[in-house]
């Protein structure tokens, strides 16, 4: 994933600096964005499968 490396770096930074609240907030925002993008990608893949099957039905 495109967010993994940055999330790992932020997690390491938060372990070293537990009172860095700005990084904690940024980490949560980035993690949320990562989860949302992952969901969106899965939904798009499912939609493409449905479209593929619909095309096959109309082709018969």
C-alpha atoms as an extended CHARMM CRD file, in Angstrom:
* protein
*
        60  EXT
         1         1  UNK       CA              0.0000000000        0.0000000000        0.0000000000  PROA      1               0.0000000000
         2         2  UNK       CA              1.0910000000        3.5250000000       -0.5550000000  PROA      2               0.0000000000
         3         3  UNK       CA              0.5390000000        4.5660000000        3.0760000000  PROA      3               0.0000000000
         4         4  UNK       CA              2.3340000000        1.7330000000        4.8760000000  PROA      4               0.0000000000
         5         5  UNK       CA              5.8270000000        3.2020000000        4.8930000000  PROA      5               0.0000000000
         6         6  UNK       CA              4.6940000000        6.5850000000        6.1790000000  PROA      6               0.0000000000
         7         7  UNK       CA              2.4270000000        4.9910000000        8.8040000000  PROA      7               0.0000000000
         8         8  UNK       CA              5.3270000000        2.8400000000       10.0200000000  PROA      8               0.0000000000
         9         9  UNK       CA              7.6050000000        5.8620000000       10.2920000000  PROA      9               0.0000000000
        10        10  UNK       CA              4.9520000000        7.7990000000       12.1870000000  PROA      10              0.0000000000
        11        11  UNK       CA              4.3400000000        4.8690000000       14.5620000000  PROA      11              0.0000000000
        12        12  UNK       CA              8.0690000000        4.6640000000       15.2960000000  PROA      12              0.0000000000
        13        13  UNK       CA              8.2020000000        8.4130000000       15.8790000000  PROA      13              0.0000000000
        14        14  UNK       CA              5.2540000000        8.2250000000       18.2790000000  PROA      14              0.0000000000
        15        15  UNK       CA              6.9830000000        5.4730000000       20.2520000000  PROA      15              0.0000000000
        16        16  UNK       CA             10.0600000000        7.6840000000       20.5950000000  PROA      16              0.0000000000
        17        17  UNK       CA              8.0390000000       10.8480000000       21.2990000000  PROA      17              0.0000000000
        18        18  UNK       CA              4.7900000000        9.8260000000       23.0550000000  PROA      18              0.0000000000
        19        19  UNK       CA              3.7230000000       13.4350000000       23.7450000000  PROA      19              0.0000000000
        20        20  UNK       CA              3.8950000000       14.5540000000       20.1190000000  PROA      20              0.0000000000
        21        21  UNK       CA              0.1750000000       15.0290000000       19.6720000000  PROA      21              0.0000000000
        22        22  UNK       CA              0.4380000000       16.5760000000       16.2150000000  PROA      22              0.0000000000
        23        23  UNK       CA              2.0240000000       13.3870000000       14.8720000000  PROA      23              0.0000000000
        24        24  UNK       CA             -0.6410000000       11.3200000000       16.6420000000  PROA      24              0.0000000000
        25        25  UNK       CA             -3.3990000000       13.2950000000       14.9620000000  PROA      25              0.0000000000
        26        26  UNK       CA             -1.6790000000       13.0730000000       11.5810000000  PROA      26              0.0000000000
        27        27  UNK       CA             -1.2180000000        9.3370000000       12.0750000000  PROA      27              0.0000000000
        28        28  UNK       CA             -4.9270000000        8.8400000000       12.7720000000  PROA      28              0.0000000000
        29        29  UNK       CA             -5.9100000000       10.9360000000        9.7560000000  PROA      29              0.0000000000
        30        30  UNK       CA             -3.5480000000        9.0460000000        7.4670000000  PROA      30              0.0000000000
        31        31  UNK       CA             -4.6960000000        5.6960000000        8.8310000000  PROA      31              0.0000000000
        32        32  UNK       CA             -8.3250000000        6.6720000000        8.2430000000  PROA      32              0.0000000000
        33        33  UNK       CA             -7.5110000000        7.7580000000        4.7040000000  PROA      33              0.0000000000
        34        34  UNK       CA             -5.6910000000        4.4690000000        4.1250000000  PROA      34              0.0000000000
        35        35  UNK       CA             -8.6820000000        2.4450000000        5.3290000000  PROA      35              0.0000000000
        36        36  UNK       CA            -11.0890000000        4.5220000000        3.2250000000  PROA      36              0.0000000000
        37        37  UNK       CA             -8.9550000000        4.1050000000        0.1060000000  PROA      37              0.0000000000
        38        38  UNK       CA             -8.7420000000        0.3640000000        0.7090000000  PROA      38              0.0000000000
        39        39  UNK       CA            -12.5220000000        0.1250000000        1.0170000000  PROA      39              0.0000000000
        40        40  UNK       CA            -12.9720000000        2.2380000000       -2.1010000000  PROA      40              0.0000000000
        41        41  UNK       CA            -10.5850000000       -0.0070000000       -4.0510000000  PROA      41              0.0000000000
        42        42  UNK       CA            -12.4230000000       -3.1730000000       -2.9560000000  PROA      42              0.0000000000
        43        43  UNK       CA            -15.7620000000       -1.6210000000       -3.8840000000  PROA      43              0.0000000000
        44        44  UNK       CA            -14.4090000000       -0.6250000000       -7.3060000000  PROA      44              0.0000000000
        45        45  UNK       CA            -13.1010000000       -4.1540000000       -7.9220000000  PROA      45              0.0000000000
        46        46  UNK       CA            -16.4780000000       -5.6200000000       -6.9800000000  PROA      46              0.0000000000
        47        47  UNK       CA            -18.2340000000       -3.1580000000       -9.3040000000  PROA      47              0.0000000000
        48        48  UNK       CA            -15.8960000000       -4.1220000000      -12.1550000000  PROA      48              0.0000000000
        49        49  UNK       CA            -16.7250000000       -7.8010000000      -11.6110000000  PROA      49              0.0000000000
        50        50  UNK       CA            -20.4380000000       -7.0420000000      -11.7460000000  PROA      50              0.0000000000
        51        51  UNK       CA            -19.9840000000       -5.0430000000      -14.9370000000  PROA      51              0.0000000000
        52        52  UNK       CA            -17.9900000000       -7.8870000000      -16.4600000000  PROA      52              0.0000000000
        53        53  UNK       CA            -20.7790000000      -10.3720000000      -15.7150000000  PROA      53              0.0000000000
        54        54  UNK       CA            -23.4390000000       -7.9630000000      -17.0000000000  PROA      54              0.0000000000
        55        55  UNK       CA            -21.5330000000       -7.6380000000      -20.2780000000  PROA      55              0.0000000000
        56        56  UNK       CA            -21.3330000000      -11.4170000000      -20.5690000000  PROA      56              0.0000000000
        57        57  UNK       CA            -25.1010000000      -11.7030000000      -20.0500000000  PROA      57              0.0000000000
        58        58  UNK       CA            -25.8240000000       -9.1410000000      -22.7620000000  PROA      58              0.0000000000
        59        59  UNK       CA            -23.3570000000      -10.8080000000      -25.1020000000  PROA      59              0.0000000000
        60        60  UNK       CA            -25.2270000000      -14.1380000000      -25.0710000000  PROA      60              0.0000000000
